[in-house]
Amino acid sequence: MSIDLSVWLGDAGMLAATPTATEEQRAALAWRRINDKPLHLTFRTPAGVTLAAQIVRVEADSQATTSDSAAGLGPVRRCVVFGVRNHALKTSTVPDTNIGEGYRFIWSGSEYRVISVMTTLGEVQAVAESVG
């Protein structure tokens, strides 16, 4: 069975192929991808402040490595957290994802720490890792 991606995306399919799409339009596309596999995550800042739960998408990195420390060897798992920024189309507005380096969250029974944050047009992507 093959899936017609343009049908799944609807009008967004044409939008995705448009190099002149606005940041708000790209944010709407990111929000659509997030809602295909949404996850409510609660982040804790490096200062210890717990933020309200946010809707994001998390994808696991398929590579596992090990970390050597005074406590011994431990597995390192990475994931990418996808969020939105500057989303404002028609009648709906989605709040910007609040995530930064050093933020922590629990996912799949492990605590992850954000090690890198990248912002693009309408989207934010964060790489996080869990050791142990």
GIJOBEL-V526763 format. One record per pair of residues at least 12 apart in sequence whose ideal C-beta (glycine too) atoms are under 8 Angstrom apart, sorted by the first residue. I is the first residue (numbers start at 1). J is the second residue. If there is no record, write none. Layout:
{{I & J} {I & J}}
This chain:
{{9 & 29} {9 & 32} {12 & 28} {12 & 29} {12 & 32} {15 & 28} {15 & 29} {16 & 29} {21 & 121} {23 & 86} {23 & 121} {23 & 122} {24 & 86} {24 & 87} {24 & 88} {24 & 89} {24 & 122} {25 & 89} {25 & 122} {26 & 120} {26 & 121} {26 & 122} {26 & 123} {27 & 84} {27 & 85} {27 & 86} {27 & 87} {27 & 88} {27 & 89} {27 & 94} {27 & 121} {27 & 122} {27 & 123} {28 & 87} {28 & 89} {28 & 122} {29 & 122} {30 & 82} {30 & 83} {30 & 84} {30 & 87} {30 & 122} {30 & 123} {31 & 84} {31 & 87} {31 & 94} {33 & 57} {33 & 82} {34 & 55} {34 & 56} {34 & 57} {34 & 82} {34 & 83} {34 & 84} {35 & 55} {36 & 57} {37 & 57} {38 & 55} {38 & 56} {38 & 57} {39 & 55} {39 & 56} {39 & 57} {39 & 58} {39 & 107} {40 & 53} {40 & 54} {40 & 55} {41 & 53} {41 & 54} {41 & 56} {41 & 58} {41 & 81} {41 & 105} {41 & 107} {42 & 54} {42 & 105} {42 & 106} {43 & 98} {43 & 99} {43 & 103} {43 & 104} {43 & 105} {43 & 114} {44 & 103} {44 & 104} {44 & 105} {45 & 100} {45 & 102} {45 & 103} {46 & 102} {46 & 103} {51 & 98} {54 & 83} {54 & 95} {54 & 97} {54 & 98} {54 & 99} {56 & 81} {56 & 82} {56 & 83} {56 & 97} {56 & 99} {57 & 81} {57 & 82} {58 & 79} {58 & 80} {58 & 81} {58 & 82} {58 & 107} {59 & 79} {59 & 80} {59 & 82} {60 & 77} {60 & 78} {60 & 79} {60 & 108} {61 & 77} {61 & 78} {61 & 79} {61 & 80} {63 & 78} {64 & 76} {64 & 77} {67 & 131} {67 & 132} {69 & 131} {74 & 131} {74 & 132} {75 & 131} {75 & 132} {76 & 129} {76 & 130} {76 & 131} {77 & 110} {77 & 112} {77 & 129} {77 & 130} {78 & 127} {78 & 128} {78 & 129} {78 & 130} {79 & 107} {79 & 112} {79 & 127} {79 & 128} {79 & 129} {79 & 130} {80 & 125} {80 & 126} {80 & 127} {80 & 128} {81 & 99} {81 & 105} {81 & 114} {81 & 125} {81 & 126} {81 & 127} {81 & 128} {82 & 123} {82 & 124} {82 & 125} {83 & 96} {83 & 97} {83 & 99} {83 & 123} {83 & 124} {83 & 125} {83 & 126} {84 & 96} {84 & 97} {84 & 122} {84 & 123} {84 & 124} {85 & 97} {85 & 119} {85 & 122} {85 & 123} {85 & 124} {86 & 122} {87 & 122} {96 & 124} {97 & 124} {99 & 114} {99 & 117} {99 & 124} {99 & 126} {100 & 114} {100 & 117} {101 & 114} {101 & 115} {101 & 116} {101 & 117} {102 & 114} {103 & 126} {105 & 128} {110 & 130} {110 & 132} {111 & 130} {112 & 128} {112 & 129} {112 & 130} {113 & 128} {113 & 129} {113 & 130} {114 & 126} {114 & 127} {114 & 128} {115 & 127} {115 & 128} {115 & 129}}
